Amino acid sequence: MTMKLPDAVWRHRPGLDGLFGALDAAKGQARFVGGAVRDGLLGLPVNDIDIATTLDPHDVVARLKRAGIKAVPTGIDHGTITAVLPDGPVEITTLRRDVSTDGRRATIAYTDDWQEDAARRDFTINALYADPLTGAISDYFGGIADLGARRLRFIGDASARIAEDHLRILRYFRFLARYGDNELDSSAYDACVAAANSLMALSRERIADELLKLLGVASPIHALQLMVEGGILRPVLPEVDAAGIERIERLIAREAEAGIGTSALRRLAALLPPDAALAEAVGARLKLSNKGRKRLVVALEPVGNVESPRVLAHRVGVEGAIDRLLLDPNQPLTVLEALRDWTPPALPIGGGALIARGLTPGPDVAKVLRAVQDQWVAEDFPDSNRVAGIADQIVSKFQRARQ
């Protein structure tokens, strides 16, 4: 009996019927592929929809235009077109086979053989196709059985698959964390360990992207332990060790207890030794965005015991304060309550109000404004009436000192 893709809301997104009509899916020219099929079979939410087709990419563009569907040639050299539908983009890729590969990029040729296309994919659970009209699944490498057993296997020889694209090492651990039941395929793990140095050939952006996806998985601990034991990250992140695993485990428990959503960047901070200078270096090495780098650094600066959570949040931002308080095991989680649904207010007074109180325009205004702000923060951000009183006191004190 042929297994079928369960019916689900995502299969009826606006525009999909028209898209499959344009691609001649009724004649077997187009199928769902990859993550949508995998997660659809598991009953998980499906966000990204990918379609594989026997049609040439230029033919795909022409057909979409005729059907009034916007087509963007996002990766036309690699056979990929993006169709813009009302509920988001859908990627359509022509069936391919690898001609040659150097571990970073592949030279491909188009094919009309579905099994050839499946053979160039990474894991058996990602090489599943589904007929969009009947839901019938095409499985060439035992992916359905592996999905049922929560078993993660490379297609064919693991070392050969990794040699085609070194990023598959990191993908292996991400998929293991998300879909594996922790029963390890030792040949796959050994192949990843043996090839770990090849990660150095990849761009730091690709490494960071894959690492953050792994850290965003609900339970990444077991996969991370295996990575540390196998020296997987040593070539690119030698700072990560067993102590980092303990810190991230503690953080995940604290996130859950505090009812705060997971953050991959916060977890990356936990994985690193608590050192802001090191965080800056790692952020630069992984080529994180300026915002991402700053968040890592802020998270790993020492908390100190003086500031209240709101004072800290006013200084470094709510996100930074939550990161720092969660990462510090000495901080009771109750301190986070002060930040729930709280936005740091702006000082409700400006230099003009101080000049109106008799100050001479110039550096004195900035100096007094700072003093007013310090007092306002120390009193836990009182309203404008109280701030007016603070300003009166500080201005008169300042003027007396000037006399």
N, C-alpha and C positions, 0 to 999 in steps of 0.2 A: 504494500500500500504506500502510495506517495504521501510524504508528510506535507502538510499545508501551513502556510503562514496564517496565524489567527487574524480575524478581522479586527480592526482597531481604528480609532478616530484618525490617526495620522495617514492612513491609506486613502482617506477621502478628503484630503486637503483641497481647497479651491484651486482649480487649474490643473490638477494632476491628470484628470480624465482627458482633457484637451491635449496635454503634453504626450500622454501615451498614444492618443489617436494620431498625433503628428509623427510619432516615432514608429508607427506600425506595430505596436506591441501585440496586437491580435494575430500578427503573422510571425510572432516569436522574435521580433527584432530588438526588443528592449526588456530588461528585467531589473527589479530591485537587486542591490548587491551590498554585501558588507555589513556595517554596523546596524543598519535599519532592519535587516533580516535577522541578524543575531539577537538584537535586543527585542525585536518583535516576537521571536520564538520564546524568549524568556519572559514576555509580558512586561518588559520595562518600558518606560517612556522613550519615544523616538523623536529626536530633534532634527538631526541631519539626515537628509535622504539623498542617497547616491543611486544612480542608474547606470547600468552597463548596456552598451548597444553594439550591434554588429555594423551599424551605419558609420560611414566616414564622417569625421568631425565637420567638414565643410558642408556635407549633406545635412547634418544635424542643424547647422546654422540656417541653411536655406529653408528647411522644413519648419523650424520654429518661426522664422519670419513670416512664412506663408500663413501660419496658424495664428499670427498676431501675438506671439509670445516673445518677450524681449530676450535676446541671446547675447551673452557676454563671453568673448573668447578668452576666458581667464587662463587656460593652459592649452591652447589649441595645438601648440607644438608637441605636447604630450597626449593629445587626443581628448582634452577636457574642455567642455563648454558649460557655462553656468546659465541655467534658465531661471529668470526672475519671475516667481509666482507670487500671488497676493500674500501668502503666509511665509514667505522667505525663499531663499535660493535653493535650487536643486542642481547638483552636479551630474553631468552626463558624460561618461567616458567611453570611448570606443575600445572594444576588446583589443588587448595588447599581448605581445610576447617580448621578452628581453632578448636583444641581439648581443649586447655586451654591457658590463657594469663595472664600476671601480669602487663600489662601496659608498659612494656619495650620490652619483647620478647614473641613470641607466640610458642606454640607447635602445629604443623600442621600435618594433614594427607592428602594424595592425594585423589582426587576424579575425576570422569569423568562427574560430573554434573556442567555445566556452571553456572547455577544459584547459586549453593552453593559457587562457586568461587567468583561470583559477590557480594554475601552477605557479604563477609569478607573484602570488600574494603571500603574506607572511605566515598566518596561522590558519589551521583548518577551520576554526570557528568564524574566521573573517572571509572565507572563500565560499560562502553560501549565496545562492541566487534565488529569487522568487518571481514567478510569473505574476505581473501586477493584476491580471484579470482573474486568474483561477487560484492564485496563492500557492500553486505547486512549487515545491522547493527542488532545486538542483544542487546536489551535494556530491562532489567528485573525490573528496579526500577524507570522508568520515567525520565531517564537522558536526553533524547532528548528534552522533554518539558522543563526541568529545564535549559538546555543550551540555548534554544530559548528565555526563559524569563530572562536569566542571573541571575538565582536563585541558590544559593548554599545550598544544603540540605545534611545532613548526611543520609546514608542508615539506615532505621529503627530508633531506639532510639538513640539520640545523646549522652546521658550519657553512654550508653552501648558501643558505638563505641569509645568514649574517654577512657573509662576504659580499652579497649583492647590495646590501644597505646596512651599514654599521648601526644606524639608529634603531634597528630591530632589537638590539641588546636592551636598550632602555624600554622599548615598547613591550618586550617580553615581561619585564617586571611590572609594568603598569597593568597589563592584561592579567597577569598572575594575581595581582592585588585585587582586581575587580571581578574576575571571572573564575580564577583557579580556586580549588578547594584546599590548596596547600599540599596536595599530593604531587610531589615534584617529578617532572620528567627529567631524570638525571642527565640524559644525553643533551637535552636543550640547555640545562643549567651549566653543564661542563663546557658546552660550546660558547656560551656567553662569557664564562670566566676566562677561557682560553683567548678570546678575541677582545677582551676589555680594552687593551691598549689602542685598538683601532678607533675608539671613540675620539681620540685626539685629532683624527682627520676630519671630524665633523665641525660645522660652524657652531660657535657657542650659542647662537640664537636657537638652533634646532635642539641642542642639548637642554637648554633652559626650558624651552617650551614643553619638551617631553617630561622633564623632571618635575615641573610644576603640575602637569596633568597627573603624574603619579601621586604627588603629595596631596592633590585634591580628592583622591579616592577615599571613600569612607574609612577603610581599614588598611593603610599601607604598611603597617609595622612589619609583618612577616616578610613581605617582599624586600623592605629596606634592610632587615636583618640579613637576609640572604645576599643582598648586594654588598653589605659591609664585610661579611664573612668571605665572600668571593673576590674582594678587592675591585669590584666593578667600577666604583666611582673614583678610585685612587688616581687614575690618570687625569681626571678633570676637576675633582673636588677632594684633594687629599685631606682636607680638614675634617671630613665626616668620619666618625668612628663610633664605637659601641656606646660611648657616653651620649652621643647625639641621638641614638635610638632611644635611650632611656628618657632623654629630655622631650623628644617628640611624643613618646608614649604618655608621659605625664601631662603634656599640653593637651593631647586629644581627650584625656580623661577630664581635664579641667574645662575644656570647651563644652563637653557634653554636660557636665554638672552645672555649668553656668548657663546652659541653653543658648550658647553663642555659636553662630554658623561657622563652618570650617573656612579656613583661608590657607591656600597653598603657600603664599608668601610668609605668613606667620609660622607655618610649619617648617619652611626652609630656615627661618630664623632659629627655630628650636633645634634644628639639625646641626647648626653651626655652634662652635664655642661662643660663649657670651662676651663678645669683643667687637665694639662698634667699628674699629679700624679694619678688622678682618672682614666684617660685613661689607664695608665699602669696597674692599679689594675683590671679594667674591661677586658682588653686584656688578662691578666693572668687568670682571673676567667672563661672567655669564651674559654680558651685554644686556642687562635688564634695562627697562626704561628708567628715566630719571626719577619718576614717581616710585617705581619699584625699588630702586636703589635706596632712595631716601627712607622708604618704609622699613627696609631691612636694618638700616643704620639706627633709626629711631627706636625700633623694637629692641635692639641689643645694647642701647645705652643703659647704664645702671639706673635703677628706679630711685634709690634714695628713700629715706623714711620721712622726709620733712613735708613733702607736698601732699595735699589731699587729692583724690582722683580728679576732681573738677579743675583744680589748679594745674595739675599735670596736663589734662585735656586741653585747657586753654592755651598752654604753652606749646604742646606738640600735636594737637588735634585729637579728636575722640578716637579715631582708628588707632593712632600711635599709642595712646594711653591704654586702650584695651589690650593691644598686642603686648605691651610691656608688663601690664599687671597680670595677664594670663601666663606669661613666660616666667614670671618670678614666683617660685613655689612658696616663698615666705609671705606672699600677699594673700590674705583670705579672700575668697571669691565674693564675699558680701560687699567688698569695696566697689565692685562693678555696678551695683545697684544705683549708685549715685550718677552713673553715666547713661543709664537706660533711658532712651527717648530724650536725651538732653543735648542741646546744641550750644556750644560756647557763645554767649552773647557778645555784642560789640559794646565798647565803653560808650555809655549814653551821653557823652559830653565831648566837646571839641575845643580847639584852641581859641576860637572866637568867644566862647563863654568865659574863658579865663581873662582875655583882653578886656571884656566887658566888666570884669571885676577889678580892673585897674592895673593889670600887668602890661608891661611894655612889650610890643611885638618883638620877637627875636628868640635867642636861645633860651631865655628864661621860661618862655611858654612851653617849649618842649620838655624842659626839666620838670616843671610843675605838673604837666600832663602825665609824665611818667610816674611821679609821686602819687597823683590821684589814682592812676590805674593800679599801682601796687596796693594801695589801701583798699580799693574796690575789690581786687582779687582776694586780698586777705580776709575781707568780710563776706566772701562767698557770693560776689556779684549782686549786690543789692540794687534796687530800682533807682530811677532817675532822681527821685526826691532825695534819697539818701546820698546819691552821688553829688547833688548840688550842695548838700551840707558838707561833704568831704572837701569839695572844691573850695567852699568858703573858708574852712579851717586852714587848709594848706596854703591858700593864697595869702591870707592875713599873716600866717606864721612866716611865710617867705618874705613878705613886705617888711615885717618887723625886723627880720634878720638883716635886711638890706639897709635899714635906717642907721 
